[in-house]
Amino acid sequence: MKLIFRKKEGEMVVLIRTGIAEDDFSYVEMIKSLINNNKFEDTEFDASITEKEKESINELLSKINLTVNENSKEIIE
């Protein structure tokens, strides 16, 4: 699963790419993928996303990934 961040008419748009298909973002699909794969693939940013926005998004994704990994280990144990 790869997350794609774009801006459309000034609004942030997030898509999920699995294989070659791009779908609207879904928290449920994101969590399912993280539990199964334990990480995000490289995130793709549109050229309109600023460096500050990229840093903020990457920090958030790291926190989500860490939380999901910790919780999935607890469930397995």
Rosetta constraint file for C-alpha pairs under 8 A:
AtomPair CA 1 CA 16 HARMONIC 6.47 0.50
AtomPair CA 1 CA 17 HARMONIC 5.65 0.50
AtomPair CA 1 CA 18 HARMONIC 4.97 0.50
AtomPair CA 1 CA 19 HARMONIC 7.70 0.50
AtomPair CA 1 CA 30 HARMONIC 7.71 0.50
AtomPair CA 1 CA 33 HARMONIC 6.61 0.50
AtomPair CA 1 CA 40 HARMONIC 6.36 0.50
AtomPair CA 1 CA 41 HARMONIC 6.01 0.50
AtomPair CA 2 CA 16 HARMONIC 5.72 0.50
AtomPair CA 2 CA 17 HARMONIC 5.02 0.50
AtomPair CA 2 CA 18 HARMONIC 6.61 0.50
AtomPair CA 2 CA 40 HARMONIC 6.35 0.50
AtomPair CA 2 CA 41 HARMONIC 5.08 0.50
AtomPair CA 2 CA 42 HARMONIC 6.29 0.50
AtomPair CA 2 CA 43 HARMONIC 5.83 0.50
AtomPair CA 2 CA 44 HARMONIC 7.34 0.50
AtomPair CA 3 CA 14 HARMONIC 6.76 0.50
AtomPair CA 3 CA 15 HARMONIC 5.82 0.50
AtomPair CA 3 CA 16 HARMONIC 4.82 0.50
AtomPair CA 3 CA 17 HARMONIC 6.33 0.50
AtomPair CA 3 CA 40 HARMONIC 7.69 0.50
AtomPair CA 3 CA 41 HARMONIC 7.66 0.50
AtomPair CA 3 CA 42 HARMONIC 7.70 0.50
AtomPair CA 3 CA 43 HARMONIC 5.21 0.50
AtomPair CA 3 CA 44 HARMONIC 6.31 0.50
AtomPair CA 4 CA 14 HARMONIC 5.57 0.50
AtomPair CA 4 CA 15 HARMONIC 5.05 0.50
AtomPair CA 4 CA 16 HARMONIC 6.21 0.50
AtomPair CA 4 CA 17 HARMONIC 7.26 0.50
AtomPair CA 4 CA 43 HARMONIC 6.06 0.50
AtomPair CA 4 CA 44 HARMONIC 4.68 0.50
AtomPair CA 4 CA 45 HARMONIC 5.95 0.50
AtomPair CA 4 CA 46 HARMONIC 7.70 0.50
AtomPair CA 5 CA 12 HARMONIC 6.84 0.50
AtomPair CA 5 CA 13 HARMONIC 5.80 0.50
AtomPair CA 5 CA 14 HARMONIC 4.77 0.50
AtomPair CA 5 CA 15 HARMONIC 6.65 0.50
AtomPair CA 5 CA 43 HARMONIC 7.82 0.50
AtomPair CA 5 CA 44 HARMONIC 6.22 0.50
AtomPair CA 5 CA 45 HARMONIC 4.94 0.50
AtomPair CA 5 CA 46 HARMONIC 6.10 0.50
AtomPair CA 5 CA 49 HARMONIC 7.64 0.50
AtomPair CA 6 CA 12 HARMONIC 5.76 0.50
AtomPair CA 6 CA 13 HARMONIC 5.12 0.50
AtomPair CA 6 CA 14 HARMONIC 6.47 0.50
AtomPair CA 6 CA 45 HARMONIC 6.29 0.50
AtomPair CA 6 CA 46 HARMONIC 4.89 0.50
AtomPair CA 6 CA 47 HARMONIC 7.93 0.50
AtomPair CA 6 CA 48 HARMONIC 7.00 0.50
AtomPair CA 6 CA 49 HARMONIC 6.80 0.50
AtomPair CA 7 CA 11 HARMONIC 5.26 0.50
AtomPair CA 7 CA 12 HARMONIC 4.55 0.50
AtomPair CA 7 CA 13 HARMONIC 5.69 0.50
AtomPair CA 7 CA 46 HARMONIC 7.21 0.50
AtomPair CA 7 CA 48 HARMONIC 6.31 0.50
AtomPair CA 7 CA 49 HARMONIC 6.94 0.50
AtomPair CA 8 CA 12 HARMONIC 6.47 0.50
AtomPair CA 8 CA 13 HARMONIC 6.63 0.50
AtomPair CA 14 CA 24 HARMONIC 6.80 0.50
AtomPair CA 14 CA 25 HARMONIC 5.56 0.50
AtomPair CA 15 CA 22 HARMONIC 6.19 0.50
AtomPair CA 15 CA 23 HARMONIC 5.53 0.50
AtomPair CA 15 CA 24 HARMONIC 4.80 0.50
AtomPair CA 15 CA 25 HARMONIC 4.75 0.50
AtomPair CA 16 CA 22 HARMONIC 5.54 0.50
AtomPair CA 16 CA 23 HARMONIC 5.26 0.50
AtomPair CA 16 CA 24 HARMONIC 6.22 0.50
AtomPair CA 16 CA 25 HARMONIC 5.47 0.50
AtomPair CA 16 CA 26 HARMONIC 7.80 0.50
AtomPair CA 16 CA 30 HARMONIC 7.98 0.50
AtomPair CA 17 CA 21 HARMONIC 5.53 0.50
AtomPair CA 17 CA 22 HARMONIC 4.39 0.50
AtomPair CA 17 CA 23 HARMONIC 6.40 0.50
AtomPair CA 18 CA 22 HARMONIC 6.70 0.50
AtomPair CA 25 CA 29 HARMONIC 7.91 0.50
AtomPair CA 25 CA 30 HARMONIC 7.85 0.50
AtomPair CA 26 CA 30 HARMONIC 6.19 0.50
AtomPair CA 27 CA 31 HARMONIC 6.16 0.50
AtomPair CA 28 CA 32 HARMONIC 6.15 0.50
AtomPair CA 29 CA 33 HARMONIC 6.06 0.50
AtomPair CA 30 CA 34 HARMONIC 6.18 0.50
AtomPair CA 31 CA 35 HARMONIC 6.11 0.50
AtomPair CA 31 CA 68 HARMONIC 7.46 0.50
AtomPair CA 32 CA 36 HARMONIC 6.25 0.50
AtomPair CA 33 CA 37 HARMONIC 5.81 0.50
AtomPair CA 33 CA 38 HARMONIC 7.58 0.50
AtomPair CA 34 CA 38 HARMONIC 4.75 0.50
AtomPair CA 34 CA 39 HARMONIC 5.45 0.50
AtomPair CA 34 CA 40 HARMONIC 6.77 0.50
AtomPair CA 34 CA 65 HARMONIC 7.08 0.50
AtomPair CA 34 CA 68 HARMONIC 6.93 0.50
AtomPair CA 34 CA 69 HARMONIC 7.82 0.50
AtomPair CA 35 CA 68 HARMONIC 6.76 0.50
AtomPair CA 35 CA 69 HARMONIC 7.11 0.50
AtomPair CA 35 CA 72 HARMONIC 6.44 0.50
AtomPair CA 38 CA 65 HARMONIC 7.33 0.50
AtomPair CA 38 CA 68 HARMONIC 7.82 0.50
AtomPair CA 38 CA 69 HARMONIC 6.24 0.50
AtomPair CA 39 CA 65 HARMONIC 6.18 0.50
AtomPair CA 40 CA 65 HARMONIC 7.44 0.50
AtomPair CA 45 CA 49 HARMONIC 6.33 0.50
AtomPair CA 45 CA 54 HARMONIC 7.51 0.50
AtomPair CA 49 CA 53 HARMONIC 6.21 0.50
AtomPair CA 49 CA 54 HARMONIC 6.64 0.50
AtomPair CA 50 CA 54 HARMONIC 6.22 0.50
AtomPair CA 51 CA 55 HARMONIC 6.17 0.50
AtomPair CA 52 CA 56 HARMONIC 6.24 0.50
AtomPair CA 53 CA 57 HARMONIC 6.06 0.50
AtomPair CA 54 CA 58 HARMONIC 6.01 0.50
AtomPair CA 55 CA 59 HARMONIC 6.09 0.50
AtomPair CA 56 CA 60 HARMONIC 6.25 0.50
AtomPair CA 57 CA 61 HARMONIC 6.13 0.50
AtomPair CA 58 CA 62 HARMONIC 6.11 0.50
AtomPair CA 59 CA 63 HARMONIC 6.37 0.50
AtomPair CA 60 CA 64 HARMONIC 6.23 0.50
AtomPair CA 61 CA 65 HARMONIC 6.00 0.50
AtomPair CA 62 CA 66 HARMONIC 6.09 0.50
AtomPair CA 63 CA 67 HARMONIC 6.12 0.50
AtomPair CA 64 CA 68 HARMONIC 6.10 0.50
AtomPair CA 65 CA 69 HARMONIC 6.09 0.50
AtomPair CA 66 CA 70 HARMONIC 6.15 0.50
AtomPair CA 67 CA 71 HARMONIC 6.11 0.50
AtomPair CA 68 CA 72 HARMONIC 5.89 0.50
AtomPair CA 69 CA 73 HARMONIC 6.22 0.50
AtomPair CA 70 CA 74 HARMONIC 6.51 0.50
AtomPair CA 71 CA 75 HARMONIC 6.32 0.50
AtomPair CA 72 CA 76 HARMONIC 6.27 0.50
AtomPair CA 73 CA 77 HARMONIC 6.21 0.50
